[in-house]
Amino acid sequence: MARQDSKTLGLGQPDPVLEEPATDLLSRRKSKTISLAQPDAVAVEEPVPELLGRRKRPEVGQFRLLVDRQTKASFATYEAAEKAAMTIKTGHPIVSVVVYDAKNGENHVMELAKK
């Protein structure tokens, strides 16, 4: 025979909640209310921090830096995007580095100078 704690119910014992009459349950549920405390002073709303993740769209700069077809950064000028692209390309020559011009829809593939 298994030991039975006082908090557990056995198969032969009826559920104590179901033993109460249904009218008593309904009246007890209706009488419970939850009231929220009203603040005395008006709370100042803080700006919601920006969530970083997959759903965040990339920056809206015209020139985007793509590494292996993934957007990594956005730049306002082509020169800044090209400088960042060449830095990545010299450090990692095997990856594909592209500067995408969103306004004109052009891709500029970055290549190292052959020696």
NORVEN-V71536 format. One record per backbone hydrogen bond with DSSP energy under -0.5 kcal/mol. CO is the residue of the C=O (numbers start at 0). NH is the residue of the N-H. Records with the same first field share a line. If there is no record, write none. Layout:
CO: NH ; NH
//
This chain:
2: 4
9: 12
14: 18
15: 19
16: 19
20: 24
21: 25
22: 26
23: 27
24: 28
25: 29
26: 30
27: 31
28: 31
32: 34
42: 44
50: 52
52: 55
61: 63 ; 101
62: 74
63: 65 ; 99
64: 66 ; 71 ; 72
65: 67 ; 97
66: 69
69: 66
72: 64
74: 62
76: 80
77: 81
78: 82
79: 83
80: 84
81: 85
82: 86
83: 87
84: 88
85: 89
86: 90
87: 91
91: 94
94: 96
95: 67
96: 109
97: 65 ; 99
98: 100 ; 107
99: 63 ; 101
100: 104 ; 105
105: 100
106: 108
107: 98
//
